[in-house]
C-alpha cells in the first residue's frame, strides 16, 4: 500500500503533536527522575516588548511624569522610597516584601535592535547583535547535559511550537500543550492501522522518522494520559492560558520528572496604542497565575528549588507617543522569583532618565551575564562552553 499525500499529512499532524508530549512523560517512572534538591528554572517570556518604566515605576522622578503625562502610573505600590510596582501586580509586591523577588534593571546588550524578530533571536540565541546563531542558549545547555540521552527531557516548552531558545546543535527540547487531546487522537483506529501497515515500508529518512514517532505515540499515549492525570496538582489556578500552563508545570515539577527548564510565553506587550489598558490586563493575568503557582509550590516545600524568571525582547521608549502608548525601546528589567534567592529586592539602580541615547534607556547589565549566572549557579552547568561568556556572574543566587 502506497502512502497517499492526504494520509501522510494526517499522520504527520499526529506525529507532530506527539513530539509535544510522548517521550518525556516516560521519564516519570525512570530512575533519573528529578530529586527535590535539584533546581528548576521556569522562564516566562513577555512577548512584544513590555514597558519596564510602567512596571517598576520611578515614583519620584519628574522626568518620568513629564514624558508620560497621560500614561504615567500614579498609584504604584511602594517598594522603596524611589520605586513602586504596577498596581496590577500586588502579589509581586508581596513577594518583594517577603524577600522572594529580585529585580535587575537596565538589562540589554550593545547596539540594540528594535525589531521584534531580530531582538528575540538575540535573546534566544545569546548572540551579539551582529552575530547570527541557529541554536538557542537552553538548547546548547541540552547539548551539554544530555549528550547521550535518548530524549532530552531536561527542557520543555508549554507551547505548540518550539522556540529557538530551546533548539541545540545536537539536541532539541520538547514542546507540548494538551496531553488529553493527544491521548484521544491516538485512540483512533485509523492511526493504529496506518502505523501497522507502514512501519517498515519507508526508506526515506523523514517518512521513517514520522512513523517511528507515530508508533511511540500509539504505544505510550495511554500511559502518558494516566500519568498526567495522576500527577495533577489539586490547587486552584486561574482559567487563563498562563494559569493552565503554570498548572501543567507545577504538576510536572511534583511528578519528579527530570526536567530542569520550563519555558512559557504571554503577550502581546506591543503597546503602541492605549498602553495602560492592555498592560494592566496582562499584568492581572500574570499576577493571578503566578500567585497560584508560587503558593502551590510553597505548600509542597518546592519554591526554594524553583526560580521563575521573566524577560522581554526589549523595553519601550521613555516618552509616550501620540496614541497613549509607547514605541520600541531598548533596556528593560528582569524579575527573579524564588525561595532560594541570596539577594532580594532591587539589585541595582533604576534607569537614569537624564542619560538617554536618542530617547532610549541605556543598558548597564548584559543579558548574557544573567544567562551565565542561571546556568552556572542555578543549573550547575558550564556557562563558558554554552555561552562563551567570560565576564563574570551575579551573586543573587
N, C-alpha and C positions, 0 to 999 in steps of 0.2 A: 504493500500500500504506500503510495507516494503522498507525502505531506503537502497538502494544499496551503496556499498563502493564508486563507482565512483561518484554517486550523492552527497554523503556525502563530498567527497574531493572537489568537485566543489563548493558546498555550503560553505564549510569551507574556501575556498580561498576568497570568497566574504566577509564572516563574519570576517575573519582576516583583510581584507582590511578595513572593516567598523570600526574596532577598531581604525584605524588610524585617523578617522575623525568625525563620525556622531554626537556623542552626544555633543562634546564640542562646536560646532557651534550653538547648540540650545541656548547657553549662550549669543549669540549676541543680543537676544531680551529680556534677563532676567533682572530683576530688580537689580541683583547683578553684573551687568557689571562693568568693571574696570573704575574707575574715573581717570581723568588725573593726579590727585595728587598722586595716588598710584605708587609705584615703580615697575619697570620691570627689571629683570635680564636676560641677554642673554649670554649664555655660549657657546664658540666656542672651541671645543676640537681639538687640533693639534695632530692627531693620529700618532703614530710611533716614537715619541721621537725627538722633534725639538732641533736643536743645538742652545742653547742660546748664546754661545760665538760668533757665527756669526750672531746673531740677534741684541743684544746690544753689540757693539764691544769695547773692551778696547784699544782705539786708540793709547795710549802712553805706552802700556805695552810690553816690549821687550820679555817677556816670551811667550806671545801670538803669536807673529810673528815668534819666534824661533821654537815653537812647531807646527806651521801650515805654513810651508814655501810655499806650493802650494795652500792652500785653504783659507789663511787669507784674510779678506776683507780690501782692501787698499783704497777704495773710499767711506767709510762710510759717511753718512750725519751727520753733527755735532749736538750733543745735548748739551754737556758740554765740558770743556777743556779736560776731560779724557775719554769721551764716545761718541760714534756715533751709528747710527742705520743703518741697512742694506739699501743699495741704492734702493732696490726694494720696500721699504716701505715709499715712500715720503709723503703719506697722514698721516702716523703716526708721522712723523716729524712735519707736520703742526699741528696736534693735540697737540703734545708736546709744540710747540711754543704758542698755543692758551690757554694752561692751561687745556686741556681736556683729558690728558693722564697721568696716573701714572704707574710706573714700580716698581715692587717689586722683587729684586734679591735674589738669593740663597735660593729658596723655595724648601723644600723637607720634609724628615721625617727620624727618626732614623733607622739604619740598613736597608738601601735602597735595594730594589730588582730590578734587571736589566732585569727581564722577562717582555716583553710587557704585557702579560695577567695578571700576578700577580700584577705588579705595577699599572696597570689601575684599577684592582679590589680595590686596596688600596685607590687610589684617588676617585673612585666612591663611595665606602662604607664609607670612612673616618675612616678606621680601623688602628690599629697598624700593623706593618709589620709581627708580629707573631700572628695576630688575623684574623679570617675568618668570615665575616658577609655576610648574604644573602639579605641585604637591603641596599639601597643607601641613601646618605645624603639628596638628594632632595626628595626621596620617603618618608623618615621619616619626612621631612618638610610637605609633603602632609598629612601624618598621623595626624599631629598636627592641621593643618589649615582646613582640610577637613574631619574631623572625622564623620560628619553627612551629607556629600554631596552624592547625587545620582551618580554624575560623577565628578571625581577630575580634573577639567579643569584648575586648578591653575598652572599646569606644562604640557608642551607639548614638544615633540621631533620631529624635522623635519627629519624623517628618516623612513625606512621601518621596523626597529627593535627597540625595546625599550631597552635602556642601563640600566645596573644595577643601575646607579646613580639615576634613576627615579622610582625605584621599592621600595615601602614601605613595612611595615609589614602588614598593612591593605589595603592601597591604592596604586594604580599604576597610573602613568601618561599615556597619550595617545601618540602614535607615528603615524605620518601621513606624506604623501608625495604629493599626487596628487588628489585634490578634483574633478577635471573634470573627471578623469578616473573612480573614484568611482561612480560618477553620471551616466556615460554612461553604466557601468556594471549593475547598479541597474535597468536600464530601460529594461533589457532583460526579456521577458515574462517568460522564464524558471524559473527564481528565484522567481517571483511572484507566479507562480503556485506551485512551490516546497514548499514555505512558507505556502500557503493556505492549502495544503494537510497534512502538518506535524507539524503545530504549536502547536497542543495539543496532539500529539501522543507519546511523548517520556518521559519515566520515568527517564532515565539516565540523571544525572545532567549535564554532559558535552554536550551531544547532545541537551538537552533542552536549555542550555545557548547559544549554537550555533544558534538555531532558534530564540531565543529571540533577539540576536544581528542582525540576518538577517532581522527580522521584523522591528527593529528600523531603519535599513539602508533603507529598502524599503519605510518606512513611512516618512523619513526625507531627503532623498537624494536630492530631487528637491529643497527643502528649503535651504539645505546646499549649493548646487551649486549656487543658485541665490544669496545667501548672500555672498559667496566667490567672485562672480563677482562684486557685488555691492560695496564691500568694498576694492577692489583692489587699490593699490596706483597708481597714474599717473606718478610717477617718473620713469626714465630710469635706469635699472640695467644691469650689465654685463650678458652675456648669459652663465656664468659658473654655475655649480651646487650650489656653495655657493652664487652666486649672486641671483639665483632663490629662494634659501632657505631664504635669508635675505629679499627678496621682499615679500615673504609669511609672514614672521614675522612682517614686517612693516605694511602690510595690516591688520593683526590681532590686532596689537597694536592700530591702528587707529580705529578699529571697536568697541573698548570698551569692548571686551571680558574680562572675569575676570582673564585671565592668567597672572601670575606674573613671571614665569620662562620659558624660551625657551632654548632648547638645540640643538646644531648643531655640525657637525664634518667635518673636512677636512684633507686629508693626501694622501699618507703616507710620513711622515718625517723620515722614517728609512733609513738614507742616508749613508750606508756603502760604497757605490761606487759613485764616481763623484758627490759629495755632492753639489757643488756650483750651478750646472745647475738645479738640482732638487729643491733645496731650493729657488733659485731665481724664478723659475716658480710658485711655490706655494705661495710665498710672493706676487708676482704680482697679482695673483688671489685674495688673501686676501685683499690686498691694494685696488684694484678697487671695490670689493664688499662692503667692509666696508665704503669706501668713499661714495658710492651711498646711503648706509643705513644711515649713520650719517647725511649727508646733507638732506636727505629726512625727517628724524626726526626733524632736526633743523628748516626746513621750516615750520613744523607744530607745533613748540613750544613744542616738546616732549623729546628732547635729555636730558634735565635736569632731567627727570624722568626715564631715561633708563641707565643701566650700562651694558656694554659689557665686559666680561672677557675672556681671552684666557688662556689655560693651556695645558701642555703636560705631559705624564706619567713619563718622565724623560728627562734629558738633554743628552749631549754626553761627551765623554772623552776629556780632554784638548788637547792631542796630536792627530794629524791626523794619519790615518792608511796608509798602502802602496797602497791603491786603491783610493787615493784622496777623502777619506771620513772620517767619524768618527764612533766610536763604542759606544755602550750603556754606558751612564754615570749616573749621579745622579741628583744633584740640578739644578734648572732652574729658569727663571724669569716668572712672570705673568704680563700680561697687563690688565689695567683697563681703559676703555674709557667711559666718561660720561661728561655731562654738569653740574653734581651735585657733583663733587669732592671737598672735603675740603682741600686736599693736592694734589699737582700735581708734575710731573717730576719724577726723580729718588728718591724713598722713602728711600733707604738705599745704602750702599756701593756696588760697583762692586765686583765680585768674587775675592778672594785673591788667585792668582796663585802661591804664594810661600808656601801656606799651603794646599797641596793636600793630599788626602787619597788614596794612591796607584794609583795615576794618575787621580783621580776624584775630582771634586769640593766638598767642604764640605758645607752642608746646615747650614744656620743660622736662617731660618724662617720656622716654621712648617705650612704646608698647611692647617691643621685643624684650626689654628688661623685665616687664611683667610676666611675659610668657616664660622666660628663663627662670624666674622665681617660682612660678607654679610647677614647672617641670622638675626642677631640682629639689625644692624644699617641700612640695606637697606630694608629687607623684614619684619622687625618688628616681628620676630619670636623668640621663646625661644631656643636659641642655646645650652643652658645647657642640656635641655631634648633631643634635637635632636642629639647632638654630644657627650655629656658627657664631653665637653671641658670646663675647668675652669681656663685656664691660660691666660686670658685677650683677648682683641681685639685690632685691629689697629684703628687709628683715621683719616684715609684719607677719610672716608665717614661718 
